[in-house]
Amino acid sequence: MGIFDIIAVLVVLAALFSYINHRYLGLPRTIGLMALSLVVSLSLLVLGSFGVVTLDEQVAGMLTKLDFYDTLMHGMLGFLLFAGALHVNFQDLREMGWSISLLATFGVIVSTVLIGLFAWGILMLLGIEIPLLYCFLFGALISPTDPIAVLGILKKAKASKQLETKITGESLFNDGIGVVIFLTLLSFAQGGGHATEPVAILKLLAVETGGGILYGIGLGYLAYFLIKRIDNYHVEILLTLATVMGGYRFAEVIHVSAPLAIVVAGLMVGNHGRYLGMSDLTREHLDNFWELVDEILNAVLFVLIGLELLVISHTLNMVVAGILLIPCVLLARFLSVGSIINLMRMFSYIPRGSVRIMTWAGLRGGISVALALSLRPSPERDLLVTITYCVMTFSILVQGLTVGHIVKRFATILPDAGHQATSHQEKDGS
């Protein structure tokens, strides 16, 4: 079975699941796809354990043809990040720049460390031996959040614009920061030749992050410069594709953060390019194209991790570890977000219930799946993929289906300037 055959199988399954969800279930797309992938993969696992079906060898043969690391890290990731950045309003981000920056940087670092320590402790109690560095790898891959699945629910629940922008902006940038931390830790875990002292790690992160942002600004302006001078949506969509594919690869060549570069370039194209360089027709076609790309890639990733679950070596202890880590991941998110939100309350008004909403609305999606699957085959990879699947399943099925109720209960519409003086009285309502 060749690469085209593998892609055909994944797309056919994703399309079938999407049809069943739209026609019969009516769940939000991401949640419906995850639910169907979960049901099918678990059904095949149960049938396989009774000898009714024997798909392990066929699925394993198909998946071994696919280089997960190259496919996900050098292919899908750039498209996912650009698609998410394209629809974010830069003006709204700038108004909450400090809080979003802190949430996406300090918040992700704190979450990574806390989850890594929780994972190490729980795995030790269960008798599963794993290097601490791989526990931090899990913390880095599970900390980024995905706004796509939850944004529609937030709009439907009439969450405040400030809260919606904060969740979107944080999710957008914590994806990039999370990937940088993940790749840095991965280079140490796989013997990338870097020194492992804290100073060396911080220096590498600073160069990757700062270089990626500066390169992304230049890349975004170049795309905007070219798009502004033509009015043909076919060419302009091709230019955005070239920005993602060529820009991502060149960032890797010059050793800066390609994910952050693509996020920044996506913001530039989605704001300057969209409003100053595109006609209404081009804007509509561009939005439709990238929304479709994002949905296809997320659908394929959910199907892919469902198939991967059929062939990896997993034990009951791994599943138990995944279940026990669900509240730990939520607690780490609550602590990392809460510390920053409460700090920001000293300087500006924050709506009541923001911490609880942002904690529960922090769904794990395509980025976490991509990072987990990109690990090289090893016992540690099997463990982390299994745990990631457990956490992501709870995140999308339970949090995704209930976050609307949480928003309606705690969210408040932002008051006007005359009411902001009373904000200090609401500080206790995290």
Secondary structure, DSSP 8 states (H G I E B T S, - for coil): --HHHHHHHHHHHHHHHHHHIIIII---HHHHHHHHHHHHHHHHHHHHHTTS---HHHHHHHHHTS-HHHHIIIIIHHHHHHHHHTT--HHHHHHTHHHHHHHHTHHHHHHHHHHHHHHHHHHHHTT----HHHHHHHHHHHS----HHHHHHHHHTT--HHHHHHHHHHHHHHHHHHHHHHHHHHHHHTT-S---SHHHHHHHHHHHHHHHHHHHHHHHHHHHHHHHT---HHHHHHHHHHHHHHHHHHHHHTTS-HHHHHHHHHHHIIIIIHHHS--HHHHHHHHHHHHHHHHHHHHHHHHHHHHHHHHS---HHHHHHHHHHHHHHHHHHHHHHHHHHHHHTTTS---TTHHHHHHHT----HHHHHHHHTS-SSHHHHHHHHHHHHHHHHIIIIIHHHHHHHHHHH------GGGGGGGGGGTT--
